[in-house]
Amino acid sequence: MVDDGTDFSEELRKISNSLENALDTFGPSSRQAHAILNMLKDCLHRLNHHKLKTAAEVDADLLNSAMGLLKLGE
């Protein structure tokens, strides 16, 4: 958890699950999937701007999975 109370692992887990559900339900070009993809990008952007110590606290497998989902939006 970060000093500001953000638990990036939990946030990434929720966003990743939501994105997978949106992709399965609505497809990759849906508004829902794009909105959740933007949430994922924002979360990763905020994570990137925290200290290296903070990044080490995020589950590596979960972060790798989130980055893989991010590639789906390209």
CHARMM internal coordinates of N, CA and C (Angstrom, degrees):
IC EDIT
DIST 1 N 1 CA 1.4467
DIST 1 CA 1 C 1.5297
ANGL 1 N 1 CA 1 C 108.13
DIST 1 C 2 N 1.2962
ANGL 1 CA 1 C 2 N 116.14
DIHE 1 N 1 CA 1 C 2 N 142.62
DIST 2 N 2 CA 1.4506
ANGL 1 C 2 N 2 CA 123.46
DIHE 1 CA 1 C 2 N 2 CA -178.84
DIST 2 CA 2 C 1.5208
ANGL 2 N 2 CA 2 C 109.10
DIHE 1 C 2 N 2 CA 2 C -89.58
DIST 2 C 3 N 1.3375
ANGL 2 CA 2 C 3 N 115.84
DIHE 2 N 2 CA 2 C 3 N 160.69
DIST 3 N 3 CA 1.4614
ANGL 2 C 3 N 3 CA 120.57
DIHE 2 CA 2 C 3 N 3 CA -178.69
DIST 3 CA 3 C 1.5265
ANGL 3 N 3 CA 3 C 113.05
DIHE 2 C 3 N 3 CA 3 C -53.71
DIST 3 C 4 N 1.3367
ANGL 3 CA 3 C 4 N 117.63
DIHE 3 N 3 CA 3 C 4 N -33.72
DIST 4 N 4 CA 1.4675
ANGL 3 C 4 N 4 CA 119.85
DIHE 3 CA 3 C 4 N 4 CA -177.98
DIST 4 CA 4 C 1.5250
ANGL 4 N 4 CA 4 C 112.54
DIHE 3 C 4 N 4 CA 4 C -81.41
DIST 4 C 5 N 1.3359
ANGL 4 CA 4 C 5 N 117.19
DIHE 4 N 4 CA 4 C 5 N 5.99
DIST 5 N 5 CA 1.4462
ANGL 4 C 5 N 5 CA 121.30
DIHE 4 CA 4 C 5 N 5 CA 177.22
DIST 5 CA 5 C 1.5176
ANGL 5 N 5 CA 5 C 114.61
DIHE 4 C 5 N 5 CA 5 C 92.96
DIST 5 C 6 N 1.3235
ANGL 5 CA 5 C 6 N 117.53
DIHE 5 N 5 CA 5 C 6 N 0.26
DIST 6 N 6 CA 1.4567
ANGL 5 C 6 N 6 CA 120.66
DIHE 5 CA 5 C 6 N 6 CA -178.41
DIST 6 CA 6 C 1.5206
ANGL 6 N 6 CA 6 C 110.39
DIHE 5 C 6 N 6 CA 6 C -79.18
DIST 6 C 7 N 1.3138
ANGL 6 CA 6 C 7 N 116.81
DIHE 6 N 6 CA 6 C 7 N 126.50
DIST 7 N 7 CA 1.4620
ANGL 6 C 7 N 7 CA 122.94
DIHE 6 CA 6 C 7 N 7 CA 173.49
DIST 7 CA 7 C 1.5219
ANGL 7 N 7 CA 7 C 106.10
DIHE 6 C 7 N 7 CA 7 C -103.85
DIST 7 C 8 N 1.3350
ANGL 7 CA 7 C 8 N 116.22
DIHE 7 N 7 CA 7 C 8 N 94.85
DIST 8 N 8 CA 1.4556
ANGL 7 C 8 N 8 CA 120.31
DIHE 7 CA 7 C 8 N 8 CA -174.19
DIST 8 CA 8 C 1.5226
ANGL 8 N 8 CA 8 C 112.50
DIHE 7 C 8 N 8 CA 8 C -64.39
DIST 8 C 9 N 1.3250
ANGL 8 CA 8 C 9 N 117.86
DIHE 8 N 8 CA 8 C 9 N -34.96
DIST 9 N 9 CA 1.4650
ANGL 8 C 9 N 9 CA 119.66
DIHE 8 CA 8 C 9 N 9 CA 179.38
DIST 9 CA 9 C 1.5246
ANGL 9 N 9 CA 9 C 110.49
DIHE 8 C 9 N 9 CA 9 C -61.21
DIST 9 C 10 N 1.3160
ANGL 9 CA 9 C 10 N 116.03
DIHE 9 N 9 CA 9 C 10 N -46.60
DIST 10 N 10 CA 1.4672
ANGL 9 C 10 N 10 CA 120.07
DIHE 9 CA 9 C 10 N 10 CA 179.91
DIST 10 CA 10 C 1.5224
ANGL 10 N 10 CA 10 C 110.91
DIHE 9 C 10 N 10 CA 10 C -66.70
DIST 10 C 11 N 1.3301
ANGL 10 CA 10 C 11 N 116.34
DIHE 10 N 10 CA 10 C 11 N -42.05
DIST 11 N 11 CA 1.4638
ANGL 10 C 11 N 11 CA 120.05
DIHE 10 CA 10 C 11 N 11 CA 179.50
DIST 11 CA 11 C 1.5302
ANGL 11 N 11 CA 11 C 110.82
DIHE 10 C 11 N 11 CA 11 C -63.03
DIST 11 C 12 N 1.3310
ANGL 11 CA 11 C 12 N 117.07
DIHE 11 N 11 CA 11 C 12 N -44.34
DIST 12 N 12 CA 1.4662
ANGL 11 C 12 N 12 CA 120.55
DIHE 11 CA 11 C 12 N 12 CA 178.42
DIST 12 CA 12 C 1.5224
ANGL 12 N 12 CA 12 C 111.38
DIHE 11 C 12 N 12 CA 12 C -63.71
DIST 12 C 13 N 1.3236
ANGL 12 CA 12 C 13 N 116.54
DIHE 12 N 12 CA 12 C 13 N -39.02
DIST 13 N 13 CA 1.4711
ANGL 12 C 13 N 13 CA 120.60
DIHE 12 CA 12 C 13 N 13 CA 179.11
DIST 13 CA 13 C 1.5307
ANGL 13 N 13 CA 13 C 110.38
DIHE 12 C 13 N 13 CA 13 C -61.97
DIST 13 C 14 N 1.3205
ANGL 13 CA 13 C 14 N 116.69
DIHE 13 N 13 CA 13 C 14 N -45.63
DIST 14 N 14 CA 1.4677
ANGL 13 C 14 N 14 CA 120.46
DIHE 13 CA 13 C 14 N 14 CA -179.43
DIST 14 CA 14 C 1.5267
ANGL 14 N 14 CA 14 C 111.55
DIHE 13 C 14 N 14 CA 14 C -65.99
DIST 14 C 15 N 1.3299
ANGL 14 CA 14 C 15 N 116.42
DIHE 14 N 14 CA 14 C 15 N -44.24
DIST 15 N 15 CA 1.4666
ANGL 14 C 15 N 15 CA 120.10
DIHE 14 CA 14 C 15 N 15 CA -179.58
DIST 15 CA 15 C 1.5208
ANGL 15 N 15 CA 15 C 110.35
DIHE 14 C 15 N 15 CA 15 C -65.32
DIST 15 C 16 N 1.3270
ANGL 15 CA 15 C 16 N 117.19
DIHE 15 N 15 CA 15 C 16 N -42.72
DIST 16 N 16 CA 1.4647
ANGL 15 C 16 N 16 CA 120.65
DIHE 15 CA 15 C 16 N 16 CA 179.69
DIST 16 CA 16 C 1.5233
ANGL 16 N 16 CA 16 C 111.41
DIHE 15 C 16 N 16 CA 16 C -61.85
DIST 16 C 17 N 1.3318
ANGL 16 CA 16 C 17 N 116.47
DIHE 16 N 16 CA 16 C 17 N -43.42
DIST 17 N 17 CA 1.4655
ANGL 16 C 17 N 17 CA 120.21
DIHE 16 CA 16 C 17 N 17 CA 177.81
DIST 17 CA 17 C 1.5239
ANGL 17 N 17 CA 17 C 111.01
DIHE 16 C 17 N 17 CA 17 C -62.96
DIST 17 C 18 N 1.3226
ANGL 17 CA 17 C 18 N 116.20
DIHE 17 N 17 CA 17 C 18 N -43.11
DIST 18 N 18 CA 1.4638
ANGL 17 C 18 N 18 CA 120.18
DIHE 17 CA 17 C 18 N 18 CA 179.17
DIST 18 CA 18 C 1.5217
ANGL 18 N 18 CA 18 C 111.22
DIHE 17 C 18 N 18 CA 18 C -63.13
DIST 18 C 19 N 1.3297
ANGL 18 CA 18 C 19 N 116.16
DIHE 18 N 18 CA 18 C 19 N -41.39
DIST 19 N 19 CA 1.4575
ANGL 18 C 19 N 19 CA 119.84
DIHE 18 CA 18 C 19 N 19 CA -179.54
DIST 19 CA 19 C 1.5233
ANGL 19 N 19 CA 19 C 111.06
DIHE 18 C 19 N 19 CA 19 C -66.13
DIST 19 C 20 N 1.3206
ANGL 19 CA 19 C 20 N 117.03
DIHE 19 N 19 CA 19 C 20 N -43.31
DIST 20 N 20 CA 1.4647
ANGL 19 C 20 N 20 CA 119.86
DIHE 19 CA 19 C 20 N 20 CA 177.43
DIST 20 CA 20 C 1.5242
ANGL 20 N 20 CA 20 C 110.78
DIHE 19 C 20 N 20 CA 20 C -59.71
DIST 20 C 21 N 1.3281
ANGL 20 CA 20 C 21 N 117.18
DIHE 20 N 20 CA 20 C 21 N -43.48
DIST 21 N 21 CA 1.4679
ANGL 20 C 21 N 21 CA 120.96
DIHE 20 CA 20 C 21 N 21 CA 178.78
DIST 21 CA 21 C 1.5236
ANGL 21 N 21 CA 21 C 111.34
DIHE 20 C 21 N 21 CA 21 C -64.06
DIST 21 C 22 N 1.3287
ANGL 21 CA 21 C 22 N 117.29
DIHE 21 N 21 CA 21 C 22 N -42.19
DIST 22 N 22 CA 1.4688
ANGL 21 C 22 N 22 CA 120.72
DIHE 21 CA 21 C 22 N 22 CA 179.57
DIST 22 CA 22 C 1.5243
ANGL 22 N 22 CA 22 C 110.87
DIHE 21 C 22 N 22 CA 22 C -65.26
DIST 22 C 23 N 1.3244
ANGL 22 CA 22 C 23 N 116.62
DIHE 22 N 22 CA 22 C 23 N -39.96
DIST 23 N 23 CA 1.4662
ANGL 22 C 23 N 23 CA 119.69
DIHE 22 CA 22 C 23 N 23 CA 178.76
DIST 23 CA 23 C 1.5227
ANGL 23 N 23 CA 23 C 110.84
DIHE 22 C 23 N 23 CA 23 C -64.55
DIST 23 C 24 N 1.3365
ANGL 23 CA 23 C 24 N 116.35
DIHE 23 N 23 CA 23 C 24 N -42.90
DIST 24 N 24 CA 1.4665
ANGL 23 C 24 N 24 CA 120.41
DIHE 23 CA 23 C 24 N 24 CA 179.53
DIST 24 CA 24 C 1.5260
ANGL 24 N 24 CA 24 C 111.92
DIHE 23 C 24 N 24 CA 24 C -67.00
DIST 24 C 25 N 1.3215
ANGL 24 CA 24 C 25 N 116.85
DIHE 24 N 24 CA 24 C 25 N -38.67
DIST 25 N 25 CA 1.4624
ANGL 24 C 25 N 25 CA 121.66
DIHE 24 CA 24 C 25 N 25 CA -174.66
DIST 25 CA 25 C 1.5224
ANGL 25 N 25 CA 25 C 113.27
DIHE 24 C 25 N 25 CA 25 C -84.23
DIST 25 C 26 N 1.3275
ANGL 25 CA 25 C 26 N 116.74
DIHE 25 N 25 CA 25 C 26 N -46.24
DIST 26 N 26 CA 1.4617
ANGL 25 C 26 N 26 CA 120.95
DIHE 25 CA 25 C 26 N 26 CA -171.30
DIST 26 CA 26 C 1.5260
ANGL 26 N 26 CA 26 C 114.58
DIHE 25 C 26 N 26 CA 26 C -110.80
DIST 26 C 27 N 1.3327
ANGL 26 CA 26 C 27 N 117.49
DIHE 26 N 26 CA 26 C 27 N -17.53
DIST 27 N 27 CA 1.4589
ANGL 26 C 27 N 27 CA 120.95
DIHE 26 CA 26 C 27 N 27 CA -179.38
DIST 27 CA 27 C 1.5240
ANGL 27 N 27 CA 27 C 112.35
DIHE 26 C 27 N 27 CA 27 C 95.01
DIST 27 C 28 N 1.3394
ANGL 27 CA 27 C 28 N 115.51
DIHE 27 N 27 CA 27 C 28 N 163.28
DIST 28 N 28 CA 1.4671
ANGL 27 C 28 N 28 CA 120.57
DIHE 27 CA 27 C 28 N 28 CA -174.23
DIST 28 CA 28 C 1.5252
ANGL 28 N 28 CA 28 C 115.25
DIHE 27 C 28 N 28 CA 28 C -69.59
DIST 28 C 29 N 1.3075
ANGL 28 CA 28 C 29 N 118.61
DIHE 28 N 28 CA 28 C 29 N -20.88
DIST 29 N 29 CA 1.4678
ANGL 28 C 29 N 29 CA 119.42
DIHE 28 CA 28 C 29 N 29 CA -178.23
DIST 29 CA 29 C 1.5313
ANGL 29 N 29 CA 29 C 112.58
DIHE 28 C 29 N 29 CA 29 C -98.63
DIST 29 C 30 N 1.3300
ANGL 29 CA 29 C 30 N 116.73
DIHE 29 N 29 CA 29 C 30 N 9.84
DIST 30 N 30 CA 1.4673
ANGL 29 C 30 N 30 CA 120.42
DIHE 29 CA 29 C 30 N 30 CA -177.99
DIST 30 CA 30 C 1.5251
ANGL 30 N 30 CA 30 C 111.63
DIHE 29 C 30 N 30 CA 30 C -76.21
DIST 30 C 31 N 1.3273
ANGL 30 CA 30 C 31 N 114.65
DIHE 30 N 30 CA 30 C 31 N 156.17
DIST 31 N 31 CA 1.4705
ANGL 30 C 31 N 31 CA 120.50
DIHE 30 CA 30 C 31 N 31 CA 175.28
DIST 31 CA 31 C 1.5175
ANGL 31 N 31 CA 31 C 110.54
DIHE 30 C 31 N 31 CA 31 C -60.22
DIST 31 C 32 N 1.3310
ANGL 31 CA 31 C 32 N 116.19
DIHE 31 N 31 CA 31 C 32 N -39.25
DIST 32 N 32 CA 1.4556
ANGL 31 C 32 N 32 CA 120.83
DIHE 31 CA 31 C 32 N 32 CA -178.12
DIST 32 CA 32 C 1.5243
ANGL 32 N 32 CA 32 C 110.90
DIHE 31 C 32 N 32 CA 32 C -61.91
DIST 32 C 33 N 1.3282
ANGL 32 CA 32 C 33 N 116.39
DIHE 32 N 32 CA 32 C 33 N -47.41
DIST 33 N 33 CA 1.4648
ANGL 32 C 33 N 33 CA 120.25
DIHE 32 CA 32 C 33 N 33 CA -179.56
DIST 33 CA 33 C 1.5230
ANGL 33 N 33 CA 33 C 110.92
DIHE 32 C 33 N 33 CA 33 C -63.67
DIST 33 C 34 N 1.3247
ANGL 33 CA 33 C 34 N 117.33
DIHE 33 N 33 CA 33 C 34 N -40.71
DIST 34 N 34 CA 1.4667
ANGL 33 C 34 N 34 CA 120.71
DIHE 33 CA 33 C 34 N 34 CA 179.46
DIST 34 CA 34 C 1.5268
ANGL 34 N 34 CA 34 C 111.57
DIHE 33 C 34 N 34 CA 34 C -66.33
DIST 34 C 35 N 1.3187
ANGL 34 CA 34 C 35 N 117.29
DIHE 34 N 34 CA 34 C 35 N -38.32
DIST 35 N 35 CA 1.4678
ANGL 34 C 35 N 35 CA 120.31
DIHE 34 CA 34 C 35 N 35 CA 178.60
DIST 35 CA 35 C 1.5286
ANGL 35 N 35 CA 35 C 110.73
DIHE 34 C 35 N 35 CA 35 C -64.79
DIST 35 C 36 N 1.3208
ANGL 35 CA 35 C 36 N 116.26
DIHE 35 N 35 CA 35 C 36 N -43.19
DIST 36 N 36 CA 1.4652
ANGL 35 C 36 N 36 CA 120.01
DIHE 35 CA 35 C 36 N 36 CA 179.85
DIST 36 CA 36 C 1.5236
ANGL 36 N 36 CA 36 C 110.31
DIHE 35 C 36 N 36 CA 36 C -70.06
DIST 36 C 37 N 1.3132
ANGL 36 CA 36 C 37 N 117.40
DIHE 36 N 36 CA 36 C 37 N -36.48
DIST 37 N 37 CA 1.4616
ANGL 36 C 37 N 37 CA 121.21
DIHE 36 CA 36 C 37 N 37 CA 176.05
DIST 37 CA 37 C 1.5274
ANGL 37 N 37 CA 37 C 110.43
DIHE 36 C 37 N 37 CA 37 C -60.79
DIST 37 C 38 N 1.3204
ANGL 37 CA 37 C 38 N 117.11
DIHE 37 N 37 CA 37 C 38 N -39.57
DIST 38 N 38 CA 1.4663
ANGL 37 C 38 N 38 CA 120.61
DIHE 37 CA 37 C 38 N 38 CA 176.55
DIST 38 CA 38 C 1.5291
ANGL 38 N 38 CA 38 C 111.17
DIHE 37 C 38 N 38 CA 38 C -65.19
DIST 38 C 39 N 1.3348
ANGL 38 CA 38 C 39 N 117.11
DIHE 38 N 38 CA 38 C 39 N -36.33
DIST 39 N 39 CA 1.4617
ANGL 38 C 39 N 39 CA 120.48
DIHE 38 CA 38 C 39 N 39 CA 175.56
DIST 39 CA 39 C 1.5271
ANGL 39 N 39 CA 39 C 110.23
DIHE 38 C 39 N 39 CA 39 C -63.38
DIST 39 C 40 N 1.3365
ANGL 39 CA 39 C 40 N 116.22
DIHE 39 N 39 CA 39 C 40 N -41.14
DIST 40 N 40 CA 1.4582
ANGL 39 C 40 N 40 CA 121.12
DIHE 39 CA 39 C 40 N 40 CA 178.61
DIST 40 CA 40 C 1.5263
ANGL 40 N 40 CA 40 C 110.59
DIHE 39 C 40 N 40 CA 40 C -63.69
DIST 40 C 41 N 1.3231
ANGL 40 CA 40 C 41 N 116.72
DIHE 40 N 40 CA 40 C 41 N -44.64
DIST 41 N 41 CA 1.4655
ANGL 40 C 41 N 41 CA 120.62
DIHE 40 CA 40 C 41 N 41 CA 178.36
DIST 41 CA 41 C 1.5227
ANGL 41 N 41 CA 41 C 110.60
DIHE 40 C 41 N 41 CA 41 C -60.03
DIST 41 C 42 N 1.3354
ANGL 41 CA 41 C 42 N 116.85
DIHE 41 N 41 CA 41 C 42 N -43.06
DIST 42 N 42 CA 1.4570
ANGL 41 C 42 N 42 CA 120.93
DIHE 41 CA 41 C 42 N 42 CA 179.75
DIST 42 CA 42 C 1.5278
ANGL 42 N 42 CA 42 C 111.12
DIHE 41 C 42 N 42 CA 42 C -63.08
DIST 42 C 43 N 1.3110
ANGL 42 CA 42 C 43 N 116.68
DIHE 42 N 42 CA 42 C 43 N -43.68
DIST 43 N 43 CA 1.4600
ANGL 42 C 43 N 43 CA 121.06
DIHE 42 CA 42 C 43 N 43 CA 179.77
DIST 43 CA 43 C 1.5264
ANGL 43 N 43 CA 43 C 110.38
DIHE 42 C 43 N 43 CA 43 C -62.16
DIST 43 C 44 N 1.3235
ANGL 43 CA 43 C 44 N 117.06
DIHE 43 N 43 CA 43 C 44 N -45.76
DIST 44 N 44 CA 1.4615
ANGL 43 C 44 N 44 CA 120.58
DIHE 43 CA 43 C 44 N 44 CA 179.71
DIST 44 CA 44 C 1.5265
ANGL 44 N 44 CA 44 C 111.14
DIHE 43 C 44 N 44 CA 44 C -65.77
DIST 44 C 45 N 1.3132
ANGL 44 CA 44 C 45 N 116.71
DIHE 44 N 44 CA 44 C 45 N -35.13
DIST 45 N 45 CA 1.4658
ANGL 44 C 45 N 45 CA 121.08
DIHE 44 CA 44 C 45 N 45 CA 177.35
DIST 45 CA 45 C 1.5347
ANGL 45 N 45 CA 45 C 110.17
DIHE 44 C 45 N 45 CA 45 C -64.53
DIST 45 C 46 N 1.3354
ANGL 45 CA 45 C 46 N 116.29
DIHE 45 N 45 CA 45 C 46 N -45.38
DIST 46 N 46 CA 1.4674
ANGL 45 C 46 N 46 CA 119.87
DIHE 45 CA 45 C 46 N 46 CA 178.77
DIST 46 CA 46 C 1.5209
ANGL 46 N 46 CA 46 C 111.12
DIHE 45 C 46 N 46 CA 46 C -64.74
DIST 46 C 47 N 1.3319
ANGL 46 CA 46 C 47 N 116.52
DIHE 46 N 46 CA 46 C 47 N -40.11
DIST 47 N 47 CA 1.4574
ANGL 46 C 47 N 47 CA 121.20
DIHE 46 CA 46 C 47 N 47 CA 178.05
DIST 47 CA 47 C 1.5281
ANGL 47 N 47 CA 47 C 110.45
DIHE 46 C 47 N 47 CA 47 C -61.46
DIST 47 C 48 N 1.3150
ANGL 47 CA 47 C 48 N 116.33
DIHE 47 N 47 CA 47 C 48 N -41.41
DIST 48 N 48 CA 1.4597
ANGL 47 C 48 N 48 CA 121.89
DIHE 47 CA 47 C 48 N 48 CA -179.04
DIST 48 CA 48 C 1.5239
ANGL 48 N 48 CA 48 C 112.02
DIHE 47 C 48 N 48 CA 48 C -62.72
DIST 48 C 49 N 1.3087
ANGL 48 CA 48 C 49 N 117.43
DIHE 48 N 48 CA 48 C 49 N -27.72
DIST 49 N 49 CA 1.4588
ANGL 48 C 49 N 49 CA 121.02
DIHE 48 CA 48 C 49 N 49 CA -177.05
DIST 49 CA 49 C 1.5326
ANGL 49 N 49 CA 49 C 113.70
DIHE 48 C 49 N 49 CA 49 C -89.39
DIST 49 C 50 N 1.3075
ANGL 49 CA 49 C 50 N 117.82
DIHE 49 N 49 CA 49 C 50 N 0.61
DIST 50 N 50 CA 1.4596
ANGL 49 C 50 N 50 CA 120.60
DIHE 49 CA 49 C 50 N 50 CA 176.45
DIST 50 CA 50 C 1.5250
ANGL 50 N 50 CA 50 C 109.58
DIHE 49 C 50 N 50 CA 50 C -92.72
DIST 50 C 51 N 1.2904
ANGL 50 CA 50 C 51 N 116.08
DIHE 50 N 50 CA 50 C 51 N 166.22
DIST 51 N 51 CA 1.4660
ANGL 50 C 51 N 51 CA 121.92
DIHE 50 CA 50 C 51 N 51 CA -179.16
DIST 51 CA 51 C 1.5240
ANGL 51 N 51 CA 51 C 111.03
DIHE 50 C 51 N 51 CA 51 C -59.07
DIST 51 C 52 N 1.3309
ANGL 51 CA 51 C 52 N 116.33
DIHE 51 N 51 CA 51 C 52 N 156.47
DIST 52 N 52 CA 1.4618
ANGL 51 C 52 N 52 CA 121.70
DIHE 51 CA 51 C 52 N 52 CA 177.48
DIST 52 CA 52 C 1.5222
ANGL 52 N 52 CA 52 C 110.76
DIHE 51 C 52 N 52 CA 52 C -58.05
DIST 52 C 53 N 1.2985
ANGL 52 CA 52 C 53 N 117.48
DIHE 52 N 52 CA 52 C 53 N -32.45
DIST 53 N 53 CA 1.4631
ANGL 52 C 53 N 53 CA 121.40
DIHE 52 CA 52 C 53 N 53 CA 177.90
DIST 53 CA 53 C 1.5206
ANGL 53 N 53 CA 53 C 110.41
DIHE 52 C 53 N 53 CA 53 C -58.64
DIST 53 C 54 N 1.3053
ANGL 53 CA 53 C 54 N 116.46
DIHE 53 N 53 CA 53 C 54 N -41.74
DIST 54 N 54 CA 1.4564
ANGL 53 C 54 N 54 CA 121.64
DIHE 53 CA 53 C 54 N 54 CA -179.86
DIST 54 CA 54 C 1.5174
ANGL 54 N 54 CA 54 C 110.47
DIHE 53 C 54 N 54 CA 54 C -65.07
DIST 54 C 55 N 1.3169
ANGL 54 CA 54 C 55 N 116.65
DIHE 54 N 54 CA 54 C 55 N -43.71
DIST 55 N 55 CA 1.4630
ANGL 54 C 55 N 55 CA 120.68
DIHE 54 CA 54 C 55 N 55 CA -179.08
DIST 55 CA 55 C 1.5219
ANGL 55 N 55 CA 55 C 110.76
DIHE 54 C 55 N 55 CA 55 C -61.19
DIST 55 C 56 N 1.3286
ANGL 55 CA 55 C 56 N 116.62
DIHE 55 N 55 CA 55 C 56 N -34.46
DIST 56 N 56 CA 1.4598
ANGL 55 C 56 N 56 CA 120.35
DIHE 55 CA 55 C 56 N 56 CA 179.96
DIST 56 CA 56 C 1.5252
ANGL 56 N 56 CA 56 C 111.32
DIHE 55 C 56 N 56 CA 56 C -67.85
DIST 56 C 57 N 1.3268
ANGL 56 CA 56 C 57 N 117.58
DIHE 56 N 56 CA 56 C 57 N -21.43
DIST 57 N 57 CA 1.4577
ANGL 56 C 57 N 57 CA 121.27
DIHE 56 CA 56 C 57 N 57 CA -179.86
DIST 57 CA 57 C 1.5261
ANGL 57 N 57 CA 57 C 112.60
DIHE 56 C 57 N 57 CA 57 C -79.93
DIST 57 C 58 N 1.3198
ANGL 57 CA 57 C 58 N 117.68
DIHE 57 N 57 CA 57 C 58 N -13.32
DIST 58 N 58 CA 1.4570
ANGL 57 C 58 N 58 CA 121.47
DIHE 57 CA 57 C 58 N 58 CA -179.74
DIST 58 CA 58 C 1.5187
ANGL 58 N 58 CA 58 C 108.81
DIHE 57 C 58 N 58 CA 58 C -83.93
DIST 58 C 59 N 1.3117
ANGL 58 CA 58 C 59 N 116.40
DIHE 58 N 58 CA 58 C 59 N 136.04
DIST 59 N 59 CA 1.4536
ANGL 58 C 59 N 59 CA 121.74
DIHE 58 CA 58 C 59 N 59 CA 178.53
DIST 59 CA 59 C 1.5259
ANGL 59 N 59 CA 59 C 109.83
DIHE 58 C 59 N 59 CA 59 C -57.63
DIST 59 C 60 N 1.3327
ANGL 59 CA 59 C 60 N 117.33
DIHE 59 N 59 CA 59 C 60 N 119.89
DIST 60 N 60 CA 1.4671
ANGL 59 C 60 N 60 CA 122.59
DIHE 59 CA 59 C 60 N 60 CA -174.69
DIST 60 CA 60 C 1.5267
ANGL 60 N 60 CA 60 C 111.91
DIHE 59 C 60 N 60 CA 60 C -62.20
DIST 60 C 61 N 1.3230
ANGL 60 CA 60 C 61 N 117.96
DIHE 60 N 60 CA 60 C 61 N -41.32
DIST 61 N 61 CA 1.4660
ANGL 60 C 61 N 61 CA 120.68
DIHE 60 CA 60 C 61 N 61 CA 179.50
DIST 61 CA 61 C 1.5222
ANGL 61 N 61 CA 61 C 111.16
DIHE 60 C 61 N 61 CA 61 C -65.05
DIST 61 C 62 N 1.3106
ANGL 61 CA 61 C 62 N 116.20
DIHE 61 N 61 CA 61 C 62 N -40.26
DIST 62 N 62 CA 1.4570
ANGL 61 C 62 N 62 CA 120.71
DIHE 61 CA 61 C 62 N 62 CA 179.22
DIST 62 CA 62 C 1.5233
ANGL 62 N 62 CA 62 C 110.55
DIHE 61 C 62 N 62 CA 62 C -65.86
DIST 62 C 63 N 1.3297
ANGL 62 CA 62 C 63 N 116.87
DIHE 62 N 62 CA 62 C 63 N -42.07
DIST 63 N 63 CA 1.4602
ANGL 62 C 63 N 63 CA 120.81
DIHE 62 CA 62 C 63 N 63 CA 178.19
DIST 63 CA 63 C 1.5218
ANGL 63 N 63 CA 63 C 110.35
DIHE 62 C 63 N 63 CA 63 C -63.42
DIST 63 C 64 N 1.3240
ANGL 63 CA 63 C 64 N 117.70
DIHE 63 N 63 CA 63 C 64 N -41.63
DIST 64 N 64 CA 1.4602
ANGL 63 C 64 N 64 CA 122.11
DIHE 63 CA 63 C 64 N 64 CA 178.03
DIST 64 CA 64 C 1.5243
ANGL 64 N 64 CA 64 C 110.70
DIHE 63 C 64 N 64 CA 64 C -62.22
DIST 64 C 65 N 1.3142
ANGL 64 CA 64 C 65 N 116.81
DIHE 64 N 64 CA 64 C 65 N -42.08
DIST 65 N 65 CA 1.4638
ANGL 64 C 65 N 65 CA 121.49
DIHE 64 CA 64 C 65 N 65 CA 177.62
DIST 65 CA 65 C 1.5235
ANGL 65 N 65 CA 65 C 111.02
DIHE 64 C 65 N 65 CA 65 C -62.94
DIST 65 C 66 N 1.3245
ANGL 65 CA 65 C 66 N 116.87
DIHE 65 N 65 CA 65 C 66 N -43.12
DIST 66 N 66 CA 1.4671
ANGL 65 C 66 N 66 CA 121.12
DIHE 65 CA 65 C 66 N 66 CA 179.03
DIST 66 CA 66 C 1.5201
ANGL 66 N 66 CA 66 C 110.83
DIHE 65 C 66 N 66 CA 66 C -63.32
DIST 66 C 67 N 1.3168
ANGL 66 CA 66 C 67 N 117.01
DIHE 66 N 66 CA 66 C 67 N -40.04
DIST 67 N 67 CA 1.4646
ANGL 66 C 67 N 67 CA 120.42
DIHE 66 CA 66 C 67 N 67 CA 178.72
DIST 67 CA 67 C 1.5310
ANGL 67 N 67 CA 67 C 110.07
DIHE 66 C 67 N 67 CA 67 C -65.16
DIST 67 C 68 N 1.3309
ANGL 67 CA 67 C 68 N 117.21
DIHE 67 N 67 CA 67 C 68 N -36.39
DIST 68 N 68 CA 1.4602
ANGL 67 C 68 N 68 CA 120.62
DIHE 67 CA 67 C 68 N 68 CA 176.37
DIST 68 CA 68 C 1.5136
ANGL 68 N 68 CA 68 C 111.50
DIHE 67 C 68 N 68 CA 68 C -64.03
DIST 68 C 69 N 1.3171
ANGL 68 CA 68 C 69 N 117.35
DIHE 68 N 68 CA 68 C 69 N -40.92
DIST 69 N 69 CA 1.4594
ANGL 68 C 69 N 69 CA 120.98
DIHE 68 CA 68 C 69 N 69 CA 177.11
DIST 69 CA 69 C 1.5200
ANGL 69 N 69 CA 69 C 110.84
DIHE 68 C 69 N 69 CA 69 C -65.65
DIST 69 C 70 N 1.3175
ANGL 69 CA 69 C 70 N 116.52
DIHE 69 N 69 CA 69 C 70 N -34.55
DIST 70 N 70 CA 1.4579
ANGL 69 C 70 N 70 CA 120.65
DIHE 69 CA 69 C 70 N 70 CA 178.74
DIST 70 CA 70 C 1.5269
ANGL 70 N 70 CA 70 C 110.59
DIHE 69 C 70 N 70 CA 70 C -62.13
DIST 70 C 71 N 1.3219
ANGL 70 CA 70 C 71 N 117.09
DIHE 70 N 70 CA 70 C 71 N -35.65
DIST 71 N 71 CA 1.4695
ANGL 70 C 71 N 71 CA 121.17
DIHE 70 CA 70 C 71 N 71 CA 179.11
DIST 71 CA 71 C 1.5231
ANGL 71 N 71 CA 71 C 111.55
DIHE 70 C 71 N 71 CA 71 C -65.62
DIST 71 C 72 N 1.3275
ANGL 71 CA 71 C 72 N 117.60
DIHE 71 N 71 CA 71 C 72 N -26.09
DIST 72 N 72 CA 1.4640
ANGL 71 C 72 N 72 CA 120.86
DIHE 71 CA 71 C 72 N 72 CA 177.99
DIST 72 CA 72 C 1.5213
ANGL 72 N 72 CA 72 C 111.16
DIHE 71 C 72 N 72 CA 72 C -63.03
DIST 72 C 73 N 1.3221
ANGL 72 CA 72 C 73 N 116.57
DIHE 72 N 72 CA 72 C 73 N -28.75
DIST 73 N 73 CA 1.4566
ANGL 72 C 73 N 73 CA 121.02
DIHE 72 CA 72 C 73 N 73 CA -177.52
DIST 73 CA 73 C 1.5142
ANGL 73 N 73 CA 73 C 113.99
DIHE 72 C 73 N 73 CA 73 C -81.64
DIST 73 C 74 N 1.3212
ANGL 73 CA 73 C 74 N 117.10
DIHE 73 N 73 CA 73 C 74 N -6.56
DIST 74 N 74 CA 1.4712
ANGL 73 C 74 N 74 CA 119.76
DIHE 73 CA 73 C 74 N 74 CA -178.16
DIST 74 CA 74 C 1.5064
ANGL 74 N 74 CA 74 C 111.63
DIHE 73 C 74 N 74 CA 74 C -80.38
END
COOR INIT
IC SEED 1 N 1 CA 1 C
IC BUILD
